[in-house]
Amino acid sequence: MEVLKLKYDLASRLVLDLNKEFLFEDRGVKHDSPKSVFRACHAVGLITASETEILIEMIDDRNLTTHTYKEDLAERISKKIPDYGKLMEKLLKAAK
């Protein structure tokens, strides 16, 4: 479970940083907080409103796994990771 948690954390940070850079370089928009980056991705048409909410939930889940470790919480979040992964992949492709 610890390896999955690490991969999830790294992947979410990578997607966040790449989109943050894309928004700045391509659109001239600067955002510092993870949630504002994903809201901006929606504003420029990279993702839908419902996808934005899921990605914001992903950030909340990542923060929960970073600061605490509870087996039941980790299990619940690990079931969401495939869906998070699909959205992260979509954002990576959109930012190319």
N, C-alpha and C positions, 0 to 999 in steps of 0.2 A: 504494500500500500504506500510505503514511503517513496518508492521510485515513481509511482503514478502521480503522487502529489507533487514531486519535484518537476516532472515533465509538464504537468498541467500548469504549474506556476511559471515555468520558463516560457512555455508556448504562449500563455496569455500576455506575459510581459513583452515578448517579441512582437506579437500582433499589435499590441498597444503602441509600442515604440515606432514600428513601421508606419502605422496609420497616422500617428502624431506627426512624423516627419513628412509623410505624403501631404497631409493637410496644410502644413506650413510651406513646403516647397511648391506644390502644385496649385494650391488655392490661396496661399498667403494668410492662412488662418492659424493662429497659435492657441493651443489649449494645453493646460498642464495636468488637470485631473483626469484620471481614466474615464470617468463617466462623461465628462464634457467632450472627450475625444470621440466616444461612441455616439453621443448626441450630434456632434458635428458631422460624423460620417453619414448619419441619417439625413441631416440637413442638406448635404451635397449629393444625396441620392445613391450612396454606396450600399445602404441597407434600409430595410423597411422599419416602420415604427415598432412592430412586434419583435423584430430581430434586435433592435436597439434595447428593448426591455430585457430580452434574454441575455444580451451581453452585459448589461448593467447588473443583472442577477449573477452572472459569471464573476464579475469583479467582487461583488459582495461575498460570494462563496469562496473565492480565492483568499479574500481577507480573513474569512473565518478559519480557513485551513492553515493560514500563515501564523495566526496568533494563538490558536488553541489546537489541541489534538484530542478529539473524542472519536472513538471507533464508529459509533452510529452516525455521527455527522459525516465522517469520511466516506462511509458506505453510501449515504444518501447523495452526496456530491459526486462520487465516482460514477454513479449511474447517469448523471447529466453530462459527463465529459464528452461522450460521442457527439451529442447535439452541439455542445460548445465548439467542439473541433470542426464541425461542418461550417459553422458561422465564421470561425477564425480563418478557415481555408478560403471562404468566400471573400473576406476582407483582404486577405493577402493577394488574391488574384485581382481584385478591384484596384488595389493600390499600385499595381505594376505599371 
